[in-house]
Amino acid sequence: MATCEHLNQADDPQARTPEGCEECLAADGRWVHLRRCLSCGHIGCCDSSPGKHATAHYQGTGHPVVQSFEPGETWRWCYADSRMG
C-alpha cells in the first residue's frame, strides 16, 4: 500500500504533555487512548474517548498526521488522506 505525502514528510516532535491528553488534563476529563500530533507534539485523546481531542486538534489546526502515543505502538494516521502508515 502506498503512503501519502503527509505521512512521508511527518516530523517527530517531543510530546507537549507526556502525562496525557492536554485538554482532558485541563478539564479533569478522561481518555481511552492517546495520539501525538507529528506537527507540534500535541497529545490528544482518540475518537473512542469522550473528548475526541486528537481529531479536534486536526480540525482546528490542519496538522494532518498523528502517531499512537500508546506504549509499544508506532502506527501513524493521516487525517487529510485517511491513510495509515
N, CA, C and O atoms as CSV, one atom per row, in Angstrom:
chain,resi,resn,atom,element,x,y,z
A,1,MET,N,N,0.850,-1.177,0.000
A,1,MET,CA,C,0.000,0.000,0.000
A,1,MET,C,C,0.896,1.239,0.000
A,1,MET,O,O,1.802,1.341,0.826
A,2,ALA,N,N,0.660,2.159,-0.893
A,2,ALA,CA,C,1.427,3.405,-0.958
A,2,ALA,C,C,1.003,4.331,0.176
A,2,ALA,O,O,-0.160,4.356,0.579
A,3,THR,N,N,1.964,5.087,0.676
A,3,THR,CA,C,1.648,6.048,1.726
A,3,THR,C,C,1.416,7.414,1.098
A,3,THR,O,O,1.700,7.621,-0.081
A,4,CYS,N,N,0.907,8.328,1.881
A,4,CYS,CA,C,0.633,9.669,1.377
A,4,CYS,C,C,1.811,10.599,1.650
A,4,CYS,O,O,2.703,10.269,2.432
A,5,GLU,N,N,1.808,11.731,1.019
A,5,GLU,CA,C,2.851,12.742,1.175
A,5,GLU,C,C,2.971,13.203,2.627
A,5,GLU,O,O,4.082,13.402,3.119
A,6,HIS,N,N,1.852,13.374,3.313
A,6,HIS,CA,C,1.871,13.829,4.704
A,6,HIS,C,C,2.599,12.837,5.606
A,6,HIS,O,O,3.400,13.233,6.453
A,7,LEU,N,N,2.320,11.549,5.422
A,7,LEU,CA,C,2.983,10.523,6.227
A,7,LEU,C,C,4.480,10.502,5.953
A,7,LEU,O,O,5.282,10.350,6.874
A,8,ASN,N,N,4.857,10.654,4.684
A,8,ASN,CA,C,6.269,10.641,4.310
A,8,ASN,C,C,7.026,11.843,4.866
A,8,ASN,O,O,8.228,11.749,5.115
A,9,GLN,N,N,6.351,12.958,5.063
A,9,GLN,CA,C,7.010,14.190,5.494
A,9,GLN,C,C,6.777,14.514,6.975
A,9,GLN,O,O,7.170,15.582,7.444
A,10,ALA,N,N,6.145,13.603,7.706
A,10,ALA,CA,C,5.830,13.865,9.117
A,10,ALA,C,C,7.099,14.042,9.940
A,10,ALA,O,O,8.105,13.371,9.713
A,11,ASP,N,N,7.030,14.951,10.891
A,11,ASP,CA,C,8.143,15.247,11.786
A,11,ASP,C,C,8.074,14.305,12.991
A,11,ASP,O,O,7.281,13.364,12.995
A,12,ASP,N,N,8.896,14.553,14.008
A,12,ASP,CA,C,8.908,13.730,15.215
A,12,ASP,C,C,9.092,14.622,16.442
A,12,ASP,O,O,10.088,14.495,17.155
A,13,PRO,N,N,8.128,15.537,16.699
A,13,PRO,CA,C,8.276,16.484,17.815
A,13,PRO,C,C,8.114,15.812,19.173
A,13,PRO,O,O,7.475,14.768,19.301
A,14,GLN,N,N,8.702,16.434,20.166
A,14,GLN,CA,C,8.558,15.997,21.564
A,14,GLN,C,C,7.101,16.166,21.997
A,14,GLN,O,O,6.440,17.128,21.606
A,15,ALA,N,N,6.610,15.236,22.797
A,15,ALA,CA,C,5.254,15.337,23.342
A,15,ALA,C,C,5.154,16.539,24.275
A,15,ALA,O,O,5.995,16.726,25.155
A,16,ARG,N,N,4.119,17.351,24.074
A,16,ARG,CA,C,3.942,18.546,24.912
A,16,ARG,C,C,3.460,18.196,26.312
A,16,ARG,O,O,3.837,18.858,27.279
A,17,THR,N,N,2.630,17.162,26.433
A,17,THR,CA,C,2.146,16.721,27.750
A,17,THR,C,C,2.247,15.203,27.806
A,17,THR,O,O,1.254,14.517,27.563
A,18,PRO,N,N,3.426,14.657,28.120
A,18,PRO,CA,C,3.599,13.205,28.102
A,18,PRO,C,C,2.737,12.455,29.109
A,18,PRO,O,O,2.623,11.231,29.035
A,19,GLU,N,N,2.129,13.174,30.051
A,19,GLU,CA,C,1.292,12.510,31.051
A,19,GLU,C,C,-0.145,12.284,30.590
A,19,GLU,O,O,-0.902,11.607,31.285
A,20,GLY,N,N,-0.549,12.831,29.434
A,20,GLY,CA,C,-1.904,12.575,28.943
A,20,GLY,C,C,-2.421,13.642,28.004
A,20,GLY,O,O,-1.690,14.551,27.611
A,21,CYS,N,N,-3.695,13.520,27.647
A,21,CYS,CA,C,-4.372,14.448,26.734
A,21,CYS,C,C,-4.389,15.859,27.334
A,21,CYS,O,O,-4.835,16.056,28.464
A,22,GLU,N,N,-3.904,16.823,26.574
A,22,GLU,CA,C,-3.823,18.207,27.060
A,22,GLU,C,C,-5.175,18.737,27.531
A,22,GLU,O,O,-5.287,19.269,28.635
A,23,GLU,N,N,-6.184,18.593,26.703
A,23,GLU,CA,C,-7.499,19.141,27.022
A,23,GLU,C,C,-8.162,18.381,28.171
A,23,GLU,O,O,-8.789,18.995,29.035
A,24,CYS,N,N,-8.031,17.058,28.191
A,24,CYS,CA,C,-8.622,16.269,29.273
A,24,CYS,C,C,-7.953,16.589,30.612
A,24,CYS,O,O,-8.628,16.676,31.637
A,25,LEU,N,N,-6.646,16.763,30.606
A,25,LEU,CA,C,-5.944,17.118,31.840
A,25,LEU,C,C,-6.427,18.470,32.361
A,25,LEU,O,O,-6.614,18.642,33.565
A,26,ALA,N,N,-6.629,19.429,31.455
A,26,ALA,CA,C,-7.075,20.768,31.856
A,26,ALA,C,C,-8.506,20.767,32.384
A,26,ALA,O,O,-8.853,21.587,33.234
A,27,ALA,N,N,-9.342,19.852,31.886
A,27,ALA,CA,C,-10.755,19.825,32.263
A,27,ALA,C,C,-11.104,18.665,33.196
A,27,ALA,O,O,-12.280,18.406,33.452
A,28,ASP,N,N,-10.087,17.968,33.701
A,28,ASP,CA,C,-10.291,16.805,34.562
A,28,ASP,C,C,-11.134,15.746,33.843
A,28,ASP,O,O,-11.991,15.099,34.444
A,29,GLY,N,N,-10.868,15.589,32.544
A,29,GLY,CA,C,-11.583,14.601,31.740
A,29,GLY,C,C,-10.865,13.264,31.737
A,29,GLY,O,O,-9.897,13.063,32.471
A,30,ARG,N,N,-11.346,12.354,30.906
A,30,ARG,CA,C,-10.725,11.030,30.807
A,30,ARG,C,C,-10.544,10.661,29.341
A,30,ARG,O,O,-11.211,11.198,28.457
A,31,TRP,N,N,-9.641,9.747,29.111
A,31,TRP,CA,C,-9.369,9.302,27.746
A,31,TRP,C,C,-9.238,7.796,27.705
A,31,TRP,O,O,-9.050,7.145,28.733
A,32,VAL,N,N,-9.340,7.238,26.481
A,32,VAL,CA,C,-9.180,5.803,26.250
A,32,VAL,C,C,-7.774,5.546,25.719
A,32,VAL,O,O,-7.022,4.771,26.310
A,33,HIS,N,N,-7.410,6.191,24.608
A,33,HIS,CA,C,-6.087,6.059,24.006
A,33,HIS,C,C,-5.591,7.447,23.629
A,33,HIS,O,O,-6.380,8.379,23.467
A,34,LEU,N,N,-4.272,7.574,23.493
A,34,LEU,CA,C,-3.670,8.875,23.191
A,34,LEU,C,C,-3.010,8.883,21.825
A,34,LEU,O,O,-2.530,7.859,21.340
A,35,ARG,N,N,-2.998,10.074,21.208
A,35,ARG,CA,C,-2.378,10.299,19.906
A,35,ARG,C,C,-1.477,11.529,20.001
A,35,ARG,O,O,-1.836,12.520,20.637
A,36,ARG,N,N,-0.297,11.461,19.361
A,36,ARG,CA,C,0.643,12.595,19.338
A,36,ARG,C,C,0.659,13.212,17.947
A,36,ARG,O,O,0.881,12.513,16.959
A,37,CYS,N,N,0.427,14.504,17.868
A,37,CYS,CA,C,0.480,15.240,16.603
A,37,CYS,C,C,1.939,15.287,16.152
A,37,CYS,O,O,2.816,15.684,16.918
A,38,LEU,N,N,2.192,14.885,14.922
A,38,LEU,CA,C,3.556,14.877,14.412
A,38,LEU,C,C,3.947,16.205,13.772
A,38,LEU,O,O,4.996,16.295,13.133
A,39,SER,N,N,3.123,17.231,13.933
A,39,SER,CA,C,3.499,18.589,13.531
A,39,SER,C,C,3.987,19.389,14.725
A,39,SER,O,O,4.969,20.125,14.626
A,40,CYS,N,N,3.292,19.245,15.875
A,40,CYS,CA,C,3.611,20.119,17.015
A,40,CYS,C,C,3.780,19.413,18.348
A,40,CYS,O,O,4.168,20.055,19.324
A,41,GLY,N,N,3.504,18.110,18.430
A,41,GLY,CA,C,3.662,17.386,19.680
A,41,GLY,C,C,2.448,17.396,20.590
A,41,GLY,O,O,2.510,16.872,21.702
A,42,HIS,N,N,1.335,17.986,20.137
A,42,HIS,CA,C,0.096,17.986,20.926
A,42,HIS,C,C,-0.300,16.545,21.233
A,42,HIS,O,O,-0.257,15.683,20.355
A,43,ILE,N,N,-0.681,16.289,22.473
A,43,ILE,CA,C,-1.205,14.981,22.853
A,43,ILE,C,C,-2.704,15.125,23.031
A,43,ILE,O,O,-3.179,15.919,23.843
A,44,GLY,N,N,-3.445,14.335,22.248
A,44,GLY,CA,C,-4.899,14.364,22.304
A,44,GLY,C,C,-5.451,12.958,22.431
A,44,GLY,O,O,-4.754,11.981,22.156
A,45,CYS,N,N,-6.687,12.858,22.844
A,45,CYS,CA,C,-7.323,11.557,23.013
A,45,CYS,C,C,-7.982,11.102,21.698
A,45,CYS,O,O,-8.333,11.912,20.840
A,46,CYS,N,N,-8.134,9.796,21.579
A,46,CYS,CA,C,-8.668,9.180,20.364
A,46,CYS,C,C,-10.179,9.391,20.234
A,46,CYS,O,O,-10.821,9.943,21.128
A,47,ASP,N,N,-10.726,8.946,19.115
A,47,ASP,CA,C,-12.154,9.112,18.857
A,47,ASP,C,C,-13.029,8.170,19.691
A,47,ASP,O,O,-14.250,8.321,19.698
A,48,SER,N,N,-12.433,7.211,20.389
A,48,SER,CA,C,-13.190,6.378,21.327
A,48,SER,C,C,-13.318,7.064,22.683
A,48,SER,O,O,-14.081,6.613,23.537
A,49,SER,N,N,-12.586,8.134,22.880
A,49,SER,CA,C,-12.628,8.913,24.120
A,49,SER,C,C,-13.750,9.945,24.027
A,49,SER,O,O,-14.098,10.373,22.926
A,50,PRO,N,N,-14.318,10.351,25.155
A,50,PRO,CA,C,-15.422,11.319,25.122
A,50,PRO,C,C,-15.070,12.638,24.411
A,50,PRO,O,O,-15.904,13.186,23.690
A,51,GLY,N,N,-13.852,13.148,24.604
A,51,GLY,CA,C,-13.498,14.448,24.041
A,51,GLY,C,C,-13.043,14.437,22.595
A,51,GLY,O,O,-13.134,15.461,21.918
A,52,LYS,N,N,-12.560,13.317,22.108
A,52,LYS,CA,C,-12.055,13.204,20.723
A,52,LYS,C,C,-11.106,14.360,20.394
A,52,LYS,O,O,-11.205,14.963,19.325
A,53,HIS,N,N,-10.190,14.666,21.310
A,53,HIS,CA,C,-9.351,15.852,21.181
A,53,HIS,C,C,-8.279,15.758,20.095
A,53,HIS,O,O,-7.853,16.794,19.584
A,54,ALA,N,N,-7.829,14.564,19.723
A,54,ALA,CA,C,-6.855,14.463,18.635
A,54,ALA,C,C,-7.488,14.909,17.315
A,54,ALA,O,O,-6.879,15.664,16.557
A,55,THR,N,N,-8.704,14.446,17.043
A,55,THR,CA,C,-9.406,14.855,15.827
A,55,THR,C,C,-9.742,16.342,15.872
A,55,THR,O,O,-9.619,17.038,14.864
A,56,ALA,N,N,-10.165,16.830,17.035
A,56,ALA,CA,C,-10.466,18.259,17.176
A,56,ALA,C,C,-9.218,19.102,16.918
A,56,ALA,O,O,-9.308,20.182,16.334
A,57,HIS,N,N,-8.066,18.617,17.346
A,57,HIS,CA,C,-6.811,19.332,17.096
A,57,HIS,C,C,-6.547,19.409,15.587
A,57,HIS,O,O,-6.186,20.470,15.077
A,58,TYR,N,N,-6.720,18.315,14.887
A,58,TYR,CA,C,-6.561,18.333,13.420
A,58,TYR,C,C,-7.534,19.325,12.783
A,58,TYR,O,O,-7.136,20.119,11.931
A,59,GLN,N,N,-8.793,19.287,13.185
A,59,GLN,CA,C,-9.801,20.176,12.599
A,59,GLN,C,C,-9.490,21.642,12.874
A,59,GLN,O,O,-9.786,22.504,12.046
A,60,GLY,N,N,-8.903,21.929,14.020
A,60,GLY,CA,C,-8.590,23.309,14.377
A,60,GLY,C,C,-7.278,23.832,13.817
A,60,GLY,O,O,-7.119,25.038,13.628
A,61,THR,N,N,-6.337,22.934,13.549
A,61,THR,CA,C,-5.003,23.362,13.120
A,61,THR,C,C,-4.646,22.952,11.699
A,61,THR,O,O,-3.818,23.596,11.054
A,62,GLY,N,N,-5.263,21.887,11.213
A,62,GLY,CA,C,-4.888,21.345,9.908
A,62,GLY,C,C,-3.647,20.471,9.963
A,62,GLY,O,O,-3.153,20.046,8.919
A,63,HIS,N,N,-3.130,20.192,11.157
A,63,HIS,CA,C,-1.969,19.301,11.288
A,63,HIS,C,C,-2.428,17.887,10.945
A,63,HIS,O,O,-3.233,17.316,11.681
A,64,PRO,N,N,-1.935,17.300,9.838
A,64,PRO,CA,C,-2.563,16.102,9.298
A,64,PRO,C,C,-2.211,14.758,9.928
A,64,PRO,O,O,-3.022,13.835,9.853
A,65,VAL,N,N,-1.037,14.604,10.547
A,65,VAL,CA,C,-0.589,13.267,10.943
A,65,VAL,C,C,-0.440,13.138,12.459
A,65,VAL,O,O,0.155,13.988,13.121
A,66,VAL,N,N,-1.001,12.047,12.984
A,66,VAL,CA,C,-0.808,11.686,14.382
A,66,VAL,C,C,-0.157,10.311,14.444
A,66,VAL,O,O,-0.229,9.516,13.507
A,67,GLN,N,N,0.479,10.064,15.578
A,67,GLN,CA,C,1.044,8.744,15.846
A,67,GLN,C,C,0.457,8.263,17.164
A,67,GLN,O,O,0.210,9.059,18.070
A,68,SER,N,N,0.235,6.964,17.266
A,68,SER,CA,C,-0.238,6.425,18.540
A,68,SER,C,C,0.751,6.809,19.624
A,68,SER,O,O,1.962,6.736,19.418
A,69,PHE,N,N,0.245,7.214,20.773
A,69,PHE,CA,C,1.078,7.546,21.922
A,69,PHE,C,C,0.880,6.489,23.003
A,69,PHE,O,O,1.020,6.767,24.194
A,70,GLU,N,N,0.556,5.282,22.572
A,70,GLU,CA,C,0.386,4.150,23.472
A,70,GLU,C,C,1.676,3.329,23.496
A,70,GLU,O,O,2.322,3.169,22.460
A,71,PRO,N,N,2.056,2.811,24.654
A,71,PRO,CA,C,3.285,2.011,24.751
A,71,PRO,C,C,3.284,0.847,23.761
A,71,PRO,O,O,2.308,0.104,23.658
A,72,GLY,N,N,4.389,0.702,23.039
A,72,GLY,CA,C,4.547,-0.409,22.097
A,72,GLY,C,C,3.902,-0.212,20.745
A,72,GLY,O,O,4.046,-1.074,19.877
A,73,GLU,N,N,3.191,0.894,20.524
A,73,GLU,CA,C,2.543,1.145,19.231
A,73,GLU,C,C,3.288,2.245,18.480
A,73,GLU,O,O,3.670,3.258,19.065
A,74,THR,N,N,3.490,2.040,17.186
A,74,THR,CA,C,4.220,3.025,16.377
A,74,THR,C,C,3.453,3.463,15.138
A,74,THR,O,O,3.983,4.231,14.336
A,75,TRP,N,N,2.215,2.995,14.959
A,75,TRP,CA,C,1.465,3.334,13.749
A,75,TRP,C,C,1.144,4.828,13.702
A,75,TRP,O,O,1.067,5.505,14.728
A,76,ARG,N,N,0.962,5.312,12.484
A,76,ARG,CA,C,0.612,6.717,12.248
A,76,ARG,C,C,-0.649,6.783,11.399
A,76,ARG,O,O,-0.963,5.845,10.666
A,77,TRP,N,N,-1.374,7.903,11.501
A,77,TRP,CA,C,-2.622,8.105,10.759
A,77,TRP,C,C,-2.609,9.513,10.159
A,77,TRP,O,O,-2.283,10.487,10.838
A,78,CYS,N,N,-2.965,9.602,8.885
A,78,CYS,CA,C,-3.109,10.893,8.222
A,78,CYS,C,C,-4.589,11.212,8.111
A,78,CYS,O,O,-5.328,10.518,7.412
A,79,TYR,N,N,-5.025,12.264,8.801
A,79,TYR,CA,C,-6.423,12.686,8.740
A,79,TYR,C,C,-6.772,13.199,7.344
A,79,TYR,O,O,-7.859,12.926,6.836
A,80,ALA,N,N,-5.853,13.940,6.723
A,80,ALA,CA,C,-6.135,14.584,5.442
A,80,ALA,C,C,-6.424,13.553,4.347
A,80,ALA,O,O,-7.301,13.767,3.509
A,81,ASP,N,N,-5.698,12.452,4.353
A,81,ASP,CA,C,-5.859,11.449,3.295
A,81,ASP,C,C,-6.495,10.151,3.788
A,81,ASP,O,O,-6.632,9.204,3.013
A,82,SER,N,N,-6.886,10.088,5.063
A,82,SER,CA,C,-7.473,8.884,5.662
A,82,SER,C,C,-6.623,7.648,5.360
A,82,SER,O,O,-7.114,6.637,4.856
A,83,ARG,N,N,-5.336,7.761,5.682
A,83,ARG,CA,C,-4.401,6.664,5.416
A,83,ARG,C,C,-3.574,6.368,6.645
A,83,ARG,O,O,-3.226,7.257,7.423
A,84,MET,N,N,-3.271,5.098,6.796
A,84,MET,CA,C,-2.428,4.654,7.898
A,84,MET,C,C,-1.022,4.400,7.374
A,84,MET,O,O,-0.835,3.967,6.237
A,85,GLY,N,N,-0.058,4.673,8.205
A,85,GLY,CA,C,1.329,4.440,7.812
A,85,GLY,C,C,2.125,3.835,8.921
A,85,GLY,O,O,3.317,3.574,8.755
